[in-house]
Amino acid sequence: MHPPSDVAPKFEEVVIAEQNRQSKIETALGAEVELLAGVAGSVESAREIVEAIDILDDMRTAGADEQQQAEQEAIVVDLIADARGEAAIVLAGAQAQRWNKHMGAWSEAIRYEGMVESYRASPMVYRARMYFDTLQQSIAGSRLFIVGSGVADLHIRGELQTEKVGLDLFTKDPNE
């Protein structure tokens, strides 16, 4: 059974539009699978993670106990980590960054406590040590001449040139 020839082109337009619609749906479903698999490892993992996040959101909205919220948040984090997708990589990076920041702050606090204890043990020695450390840092890499104060009629002659004058300037220095 065929439509009359005068309406056949319009009928074909409807069929083509339906095929285009179905093609776009299939393309979108494929993109969904690709995206969810990339982010969460698989579509099933992504849906499980979303469900756990929805539960957490509902708990927060309902004002659930903080302990219960923390437990649900741990479930979400575990699901993301187990999924091994891009989200797991980002989560692992964030956890590593947090750990580094925490340990850096902890080591800085311990160092400061040691400095305070050193100062309490002997304030004069601590101040002298800090002074000499600062002096050492400020003159590092400088030419330094130490001359006794008891020398009468002292004359210092020197060529105040850099060490590299006269060297091969086109050869890269291995120390740089």
GUTORDO-957361 format. One line per 8 residues: number of its first residue (from 0); their letters; for each residue z, x, y of N, C-alpha, C, O, CB. Coordinates in steps of 0.05 Angstrom, whole numbers, always signed. Last residue first. Glycine has a CB too. Layout:
BEGIN
NUM) a) Z X Y Z X Y Z X Y Z X Y Z X Y | ...
***
This chain:
BEGIN
175) enpdktfl) +720 +1500 +517 +715 +1476 +533 +706 +1453 +516 +701 +1431 +526 +695 +1481 +555 | +722 +1544 +486 +748 +1531 +493 +744 +1505 +508 +763 +1490 +512 +765 +1550 +508 | +672 +1566 +483 +682 +1551 +459 +708 +1537 +465 +715 +1519 +450 +685 +1570 +436 | +627 +1559 +536 +653 +1570 +528 +664 +1553 +505 +665 +1529 +507 +673 +1569 +553 | +558 +1570 +530 +579 +1551 +531 +605 +1564 +521 +606 +1578 +501 +573 +1526 +513 | +523 +1611 +573 +534 +1608 +546 +558 +1590 +548 +575 +1593 +564 +541 +1636 +534 | +511 +1617 +625 +494 +1599 +610 +503 +1596 +581 +492 +1579 +567 +465 +1609 +611 | +541 +1656 +648 +547 +1629 +656 +531 +1608 +640 +537 +1584 +640 +541 +1625 +685
167) dlgvketq) +570 +1711 +626 +545 +1696 +621 +551 +1667 +626 +564 +1653 +610 +535 +1701 +592 | +610 +1736 +681 +605 +1729 +653 +578 +1714 +650 +566 +1707 +670 +628 +1712 +641 | +617 +1739 +735 +605 +1762 +721 +601 +1757 +692 +588 +1774 +678 +623 +1785 +725 | +673 +1698 +735 +653 +1712 +751 +643 +1736 +736 +659 +1752 +727 +665 +1720 +779 | +714 +1677 +706 +687 +1673 +696 +666 +1687 +712 +643 +1687 +705 +681 +1644 +693 | +763 +1680 +732 +758 +1697 +709 +729 +1697 +700 +720 +1716 +687 +776 +1688 +686 | +755 +1682 +804 +760 +1668 +779 +753 +1686 +756 +738 +1706 +759 +744 +1642 +777 | +788 +1727 +848 +764 +1714 +837 +771 +1700 +811 +792 +1706 +799 +741 +1735 +832
159) legrihld) +816 +1761 +886 +823 +1734 +880 +797 +1719 +871 +787 +1701 +885 +836 +1720 +904 | +834 +1823 +873 +810 +1808 +879 +816 +1780 +869 +820 +1775 +845 +785 +1820 +864 | +890 +1853 +906 +878 +1840 +883 +852 +1826 +892 +849 +1818 +915 +897 +1821 +870 | +948 +1886 +922 +919 +1885 +926 +907 +1871 +902 +914 +1878 +879 +907 +1913 +931 | +1008 +1885 +955 +994 +1875 +932 +965 +1873 +939 +957 +1861 +959 +1005 +1847 +923 | +1061 +1926 +973 +1034 +1918 +980 +1020 +1909 +954 +1020 +1923 +934 +1018 +1941 +993 | +1127 +1933 +996 +1109 +1924 +974 +1082 +1916 +985 +1081 +1900 +1004 +1122 +1901 +958 | +1173 +1959 +1019 +1146 +1963 +1029 +1125 +1957 +1007 +1108 +1974 +1000 +1143 +1992 +1038
151) avgsgvif) +1217 +1962 +964 +1212 +1965 +993 +1182 +1970 +998 +1169 +1983 +983 +1229 +1989 +1004 | +1241 +1916 +920 +1220 +1936 +924 +1214 +1937 +954 +1207 +1917 +967 +1194 +1928 +908 | +1277 +1876 +908 +1288 +1902 +918 +1267 +1923 +923 +1273 +1945 +930 +1308 +1912 +898 | +1255 +1833 +884 +1260 +1831 +913 +1269 +1858 +924 +1269 +1861 +949 +1280 +1809 +919 | +1201 +1841 +836 +1229 +1842 +844 +1232 +1842 +874 +1214 +1851 +889 +1243 +1867 +832 | +1150 +1796 +821 +1157 +1821 +834 +1187 +1820 +842 +1196 +1800 +852 +1139 +1827 +858 | +1102 +1768 +782 +1131 +1767 +788 +1139 +1795 +797 +1134 +1815 +784 +1148 +1759 +762 | +1046 +1731 +788 +1056 +1758 +791 +1086 +1756 +798 +1093 +1744 +818 +1040 +1774 +812
143) lrsgaisq) +1000 +1691 +755 +1027 +1693 +766 +1036 +1722 +766 +1034 +1736 +745 +1047 +1675 +749 | +948 +1646 +754 +955 +1674 +753 +982 +1677 +767 +986 +1665 +789 +933 +1693 +766 | +954 +1585 +716 +952 +1600 +741 +959 +1629 +736 +973 +1636 +718 +971 +1587 +762 | +964 +1558 +669 +936 +1565 +675 +933 +1580 +701 +910 +1587 +708 +920 +1540 +676 | +1020 +1525 +696 +1004 +1531 +672 +975 +1536 +680 +963 +1521 +695 +1005 +1507 +651 | +1052 +1509 +736 +1039 +1535 +739 +1022 +1543 +715 +1011 +1565 +714 +1059 +1556 +745 | +1070 +1459 +721 +1056 +1461 +746 +1042 +1488 +749 +1022 +1489 +763 +1075 +1457 +769 | +1097 +1468 +673 +1073 +1451 +673 +1057 +1455 +698 +1032 +1454 +698 +1081 +1421 +670
135) qltdfymr) +1140 +1499 +691 +1121 +1510 +671 +1095 +1494 +671 +1073 +1505 +670 +1134 +1509 +643 | +1166 +1463 +724 +1155 +1487 +735 +1134 +1499 +717 +1112 +1507 +726 +1177 +1508 +741 | +1183 +1426 +685 +1164 +1418 +707 +1151 +1442 +719 +1127 +1441 +725 +1179 +1401 +728 | +1217 +1459 +656 +1195 +1446 +643 +1174 +1438 +663 +1150 +1442 +659 +1204 +1422 +627 | +1255 +1472 +696 +1238 +1493 +685 +1214 +1482 +669 +1192 +1494 +670 +1254 +1511 +666 | +1277 +1421 +705 +1265 +1436 +727 +1246 +1457 +716 +1223 +1459 +725 +1287 +1450 +744 | +1297 +1408 +654 +1276 +1391 +666 +1262 +1406 +689 +1238 +1404 +692 +1289 +1365 +677 | +1336 +1449 +650 +1314 +1447 +631 +1291 +1430 +642 +1268 +1438 +640 +1324 +1434 +604
127) aryvmpsa) +1370 +1436 +692 +1356 +1462 +693 +1332 +1461 +674 +1310 +1470 +680 +1375 +1485 +685 | +1389 +1386 +675 +1373 +1388 +700 +1358 +1414 +701 +1335 +1414 +710 +1392 +1385 +724 | +1415 +1403 +627 +1393 +1383 +626 +1376 +1385 +651 +1351 +1386 +649 +1404 +1354 +623 | +1455 +1436 +647 +1434 +1447 +630 +1410 +1429 +628 +1387 +1438 +628 +1446 +1452 +601 | +1484 +1398 +677 +1472 +1422 +690 +1450 +1433 +673 +1429 +1440 +684 +1494 +1443 +696 | +1502 +1359 +639 +1484 +1352 +661 +1470 +1376 +674 +1446 +1374 +681 +1499 +1337 +682 | +1511 +1356 +576 +1512 +1378 +595 +1492 +1372 +618 +1469 +1380 +616 +1506 +1405 +581 | +1516 +1305 +551 +1529 +1329 +539 +1531 +1352 +559 +1552 +1365 +560 +1512 +1338 +515
119) rysevmge) +1486 +1271 +584 +1515 +1267 +581 +1529 +1292 +570 +1551 +1298 +578 +1521 +1242 +564 | +1435 +1293 +574 +1446 +1293 +601 +1476 +1290 +600 +1491 +1304 +614 +1433 +1271 +618 | +1430 +1281 +520 +1428 +1309 +529 +1441 +1311 +556 +1456 +1330 +562 +1399 +1319 +529 | +1431 +1225 +522 +1452 +1239 +508 +1453 +1269 +516 +1474 +1280 +519 +1449 +1237 +477 | +1384 +1216 +550 +1409 +1207 +562 +1432 +1222 +548 +1451 +1231 +562 +1413 +1177 +558 | +1347 +1236 +513 +1349 +1249 +540 +1375 +1241 +553 +1388 +1258 +565 +1325 +1240 +558 | +1354 +1201 +471 +1360 +1229 +467 +1363 +1243 +494 +1381 +1261 +497 +1338 +1242 +451 | +1336 +1154 +495 +1364 +1156 +487 +1372 +1185 +483 +1394 +1193 +490 +1369 +1139 +461
111) yriaeswa) +1282 +1169 +500 +1298 +1165 +524 +1328 +1166 +518 +1343 +1178 +533 +1291 +1137 +537 | +1267 +1170 +447 +1265 +1194 +463 +1282 +1192 +488 +1296 +1211 +495 +1235 +1199 +471 | +1275 +1116 +434 +1291 +1136 +420 +1290 +1162 +436 +1311 +1176 +439 +1280 +1141 +392 | +1236 +1093 +467 +1264 +1086 +471 +1282 +1107 +458 +1302 +1115 +469 +1270 +1058 +459 | +1190 +1115 +445 +1196 +1121 +473 +1225 +1115 +478 +1239 +1130 +493 +1178 +1105 +492 | +1191 +1092 +395 +1194 +1121 +397 +1201 +1129 +425 +1216 +1148 +430 +1168 +1135 +388 | +1184 +1037 +410 +1208 +1046 +396 +1212 +1076 +398 +1235 +1085 +404 +1206 +1038 +366 | +1133 +1039 +432 +1156 +1031 +449 +1182 +1040 +436 +1200 +1050 +450 +1156 +1001 +454
103) gmhknwrq) +1104 +1053 +386 +1104 +1070 +410 +1127 +1065 +429 +1140 +1083 +439 +1077 +1066 +425 | +1114 +1010 +353 +1125 +1036 +345 +1124 +1056 +369 +1142 +1073 +371 +1109 +1048 +322 | +1088 +970 +382 +1116 +968 +376 +1128 +995 +370 +1149 +1002 +380 +1121 +949 +352 | +1036 +989 +382 +1049 +984 +408 +1080 +984 +403 +1095 +995 +419 +1040 +958 +421 | +1025 +989 +328 +1024 +1014 +343 +1039 +1011 +369 +1053 +1030 +378 +994 +1022 +349 | +1031 +934 +316 +1048 +954 +303 +1048 +980 +319 +1070 +991 +324 +1038 +959 +274 | +989 +913 +347 +1017 +905 +352 +1036 +925 +341 +1056 +932 +354 +1022 +876 +341 | +946 +937 +320 +950 +942 +349 +979 +935 +356 +992 +950 +371 +931 +927 +367
95) aqagalvi) +951 +913 +270 +953 +942 +273 +959 +950 +302 +975 +968 +307 +927 +956 +264 | +942 +860 +284 +967 +868 +272 +972 +898 +274 +994 +907 +280 +968 +859 +242 | +889 +863 +302 +911 +854 +320 +938 +862 +310 +955 +871 +325 +910 +824 +325 | +863 +878 +255 +862 +895 +279 +885 +889 +298 +897 +907 +310 +835 +893 +292 | +873 +833 +223 +884 +859 +215 +884 +879 +239 +903 +894 +242 +867 +871 +192 | +844 +795 +253 +873 +792 +249 +886 +819 +241 +907 +826 +252 +879 +771 +227 | +792 +814 +247 +804 +812 +274 +835 +811 +272 +849 +824 +287 +793 +787 +289 | +787 +809 +192 +784 +835 +204 +797 +835 +232 +811 +854 +239 +754 +843 +206
87) aaegrada) +793 +754 +185 +813 +772 +173 +812 +800 +185 +832 +813 +189 +808 +774 +143 | +748 +737 +212 +774 +729 +223 +796 +748 +211 +814 +755 +225 +780 +700 +216 | +708 +754 +178 +710 +767 +204 +737 +761 +216 +749 +778 +230 +688 +757 +223 | +742 +748 +114 +719 +745 +132 +724 +760 +158 +742 +777 +160 +714 +715 +137 | +784 +745 +76 +768 +770 +79 +742 +766 +95 +723 +780 +90 +762 +780 +52 | +822 +708 +61 +794 +699 +62 +775 +723 +64 +753 +721 +55 +791 +681 +85 | +873 +729 +67 +862 +728 +39 +832 +721 +40 +818 +728 +21 +877 +707 +23 | +880 +723 +122 +879 +750 +110 +867 +750 +83 +851 +768 +76 +908 +762 +109
79) ildvviae) +882 +667 +125 +861 +682 +139 +858 +710 +127 +836 +719 +123 +868 +683 +169 | +927 +656 +94 +901 +645 +86 +878 +660 +99 +858 +666 +87 +899 +615 +94 | +967 +682 +123 +960 +691 +96 +933 +681 +87 +918 +695 +74 +982 +681 +76 | +966 +652 +170 +959 +680 +172 +952 +690 +144 +933 +706 +141 +983 +696 +183 | +982 +602 +149 +956 +604 +162 +948 +634 +163 +925 +640 +156 +957 +593 +191 | +1034 +616 +132 +1014 +606 +113 +986 +609 +124 +968 +618 +110 +1020 +576 +105 | +1058 +628 +181 +1054 +649 +161 +1034 +641 +139 +1019 +658 +130 +1082 +656 +147 | +1058 +577 +202 +1042 +597 +215 +1037 +621 +196 +1015 +632 +195 +1055 +607 +241
71) qeaqqqed) +1095 +553 +169 +1067 +544 +168 +1049 +564 +181 +1026 +568 +172 +1065 +516 +183 | +1141 +583 +184 +1131 +583 +156 +1102 +574 +154 +1086 +586 +139 +1149 +565 +138 | +1145 +568 +237 +1140 +596 +231 +1130 +599 +202 +1112 +615 +197 +1166 +612 +234 | +1155 +513 +231 +1131 +522 +245 +1124 +551 +238 +1101 +558 +233 +1134 +518 +275 | +1205 +517 +207 +1183 +504 +193 +1156 +512 +205 +1137 +518 +191 +1186 +473 +193 | +1234 +541 +249 +1232 +554 +223 +1209 +543 +207 +1194 +558 +194 +1259 +551 +207 | +1232 +502 +289 +1218 +527 +293 +1215 +543 +267 +1194 +556 +263 +1233 +545 +313 | +1219 +434 +270 +1237 +457 +271 +1222 +483 +273 +1201 +486 +261 +1255 +457 +245
63) agatrmdd) +1171 +397 +309 +1184 +405 +284 +1201 +429 +289 +1198 +443 +309 +1163 +410 +262 | +1143 +366 +347 +1168 +380 +354 +1184 +388 +330 +1209 +386 +330 +1185 +363 +372 | +1094 +345 +340 +1117 +328 +332 +1144 +341 +339 +1164 +328 +337 +1116 +322 +303 | +1063 +388 +355 +1062 +364 +371 +1086 +346 +366 +1097 +334 +384 +1036 +348 +365 | +1074 +423 +314 +1082 +431 +341 +1082 +406 +359 +1100 +403 +376 +1062 +451 +353 | +1054 +395 +270 +1082 +402 +271 +1091 +409 +299 +1113 +401 +308 +1088 +426 +252 | +1000 +393 +285 +1015 +368 +282 +1045 +374 +283 +1060 +359 +296 +1008 +354 +256 | +988 +448 +281 +985 +434 +307 +1001 +408 +306 +1015 +401 +326 +956 +428 +313
55) lidiaevi) +996 +455 +226 +1012 +470 +245 +1012 +456 +272 +1032 +453 +285 +1003 +499 +247 | +955 +423 +206 +983 +417 +199 +1002 +430 +219 +1021 +418 +228 +989 +426 +170 | +911 +451 +227 +916 +423 +235 +945 +415 +229 +957 +402 +246 +896 +404 +222 | +916 +498 +197 +919 +499 +226 +925 +471 +237 +942 +468 +255 +894 +511 +240 | +904 +478 +146 +930 +490 +151 +936 +492 +181 +959 +487 +190 +932 +518 +139 | +851 +462 +155 +871 +442 +147 +899 +453 +152 +916 +438 +162 +868 +435 +117 | +827 +511 +166 +827 +491 +186 +849 +469 +180 +863 +460 +198 +799 +478 +189 | +834 +536 +116 +847 +547 +139 +849 +526 +161 +870 +524 +174 +831 +572 +149
47) erasevsg) +802 +503 +84 +830 +505 +78 +846 +516 +102 +868 +507 +108 +834 +524 +53 | +752 +513 +108 +763 +486 +109 +793 +486 +103 +809 +471 +115 +749 +467 +88 | +747 +567 +95 +747 +558 +123 +760 +530 +126 +776 +525 +143 +718 +558 +135 | +745 +566 +40 +767 +580 +53 +770 +570 +82 +792 +566 +92 +763 +610 +53 | +697 +538 +33 +722 +527 +23 +746 +540 +37 +765 +526 +44 +724 +531 -8 | +660 +573 +55 +664 +547 +67 +691 +535 +58 +705 +523 +75 +640 +528 +60 | +685 +641 +60 +671 +620 +46 +677 +593 +61 +695 +591 +77 +680 +618 +16 | +700 +678 +101 +695 +687 +74 +679 +667 +57 +661 +674 +42 +720 +693 +60
39) avgallev) +705 +662 +153 +728 +657 +135 +722 +666 +106 +739 +661 +89 +735 +628 +135 | +658 +680 +180 +684 +680 +193 +707 +679 +173 +727 +694 +176 +687 +657 +213 | +617 +674 +142 +620 +699 +157 +648 +701 +169 +660 +723 +168 +600 +701 +179 | +623 +621 +125 +625 +643 +106 +630 +670 +120 +645 +687 +110 +600 +644 +88 | +613 +595 +173 +639 +592 +161 +644 +615 +140 +666 +625 +138 +642 +565 +147 | +559 +610 +182 +580 +616 +202 +607 +615 +188 +623 +634 +192 +579 +596 +225 | +532 +591 +136 +531 +619 +144 +553 +627 +162 +566 +648 +159 +504 +625 +157 | +544 +536 +138 +553 +552 +115 +553 +582 +122 +572 +596 +116 +534 +547 +91
31) eaglatei) +519 +523 +187 +548 +519 +183 +558 +536 +161 +579 +549 +163 +553 +489 +177 | +466 +535 +176 +480 +551 +196 +510 +548 +194 +525 +567 +198 +471 +542 +225 | +458 +494 +138 +455 +522 +130 +469 +540 +150 +482 +560 +142 +426 +530 +128 | +464 +449 +171 +482 +453 +148 +481 +482 +138 +502 +493 +131 +475 +434 +125 | +420 +457 +206 +448 +458 +216 +468 +462 +194 +488 +477 +197 +454 +431 +231 | +378 +451 +170 +381 +477 +184 +410 +479 +195 +422 +500 +193 +361 +479 +208 | +386 +398 +155 +388 +419 +135 +392 +446 +148 +407 +463 +138 +362 +419 +117 | +376 +374 +205 +402 +370 +191 +406 +392 +171 +428 +404 +169 +404 +342 +178
23) ksqrnqea) +323 +387 +213 +344 +397 +232 +372 +395 +219 +389 +412 +224 +343 +382 +258 | +300 +359 +171 +297 +388 +172 +319 +400 +190 +331 +421 +184 +269 +396 +182 | +310 +307 +187 +322 +316 +162 +321 +347 +161 +340 +360 +152 +306 +305 +137 | +279 +305 +233 +307 +300 +235 +321 +311 +210 +342 +325 +212 +313 +270 +237 | +228 +313 +212 +239 +333 +231 +270 +330 +233 +284 +350 +234 +226 +329 +259 | +224 +266 +181 +223 +292 +168 +235 +314 +186 +249 +332 +177 +194 +299 +160 | +224 +228 +223 +245 +227 +202 +247 +254 +187 +269 +264 +182 +240 +204 +182 | +177 +242 +249 +203 +244 +263 +226 +244 +244 +245 +259 +247 +206 +220 +283
15) ivveefkp) +140 +230 +209 +143 +258 +218 +170 +262 +232 +184 +282 +228 +119 +266 +236 | +147 +174 +207 +152 +190 +183 +157 +220 +191 +175 +232 +181 +129 +188 +163 | +131 +161 +259 +158 +154 +250 +166 +171 +226 +188 +181 +224 +159 +124 +243 | +78 +179 +257 +96 +190 +277 +125 +185 +268 +142 +203 +271 +91 +179 +305 | +56 +144 +219 +58 +172 +213 +78 +186 +232 +93 +204 +223 +31 +186 +214 | +56 +97 +249 +72 +98 +225 +77 +127 +217 +99 +135 +209 +58 +83 +202 | +19 +111 +287 +46 +105 +296 +65 +107 +272 +88 +116 +274 +48 +78 +309 | -28 +116 +255 -17 +139 +270 +12 +135 +279 +27 +154 +278 -35 +145 +294
7) avdspphm) -33 +61 +234 -27 +84 +217 -16 +108 +232 +3 +120 +223 -52 +91 +201 | -51 +19 +263 -23 +26 +267 -15 +50 +250 +8 +59 +251 -5 +2 +260 | -105 +15 +249 -99 +16 +277 -70 +24 +282 -64 +33 +304 -106 -10 +291 | -104 +10 +192 -114 +35 +205 -108 +37 +234 -105 +59 +245 -144 +38 +201 | -45 -18 +164 -72 -21 +176 -79 +4 +191 -62 +17 +202 -73 -46 +194 | -12 +21 +113 -12 +4 +137 -40 +2 +148 -58 +18 +141 +7 +16 +158 | -20 +13 +42 -23 +29 +66 -22 +10 +90 -30 -13 +89 -50 +44 +65 | +0 +17 -23 +0 +0 +0 +0 +18 +25 +17 +35 +28 +24 -19 +0
***
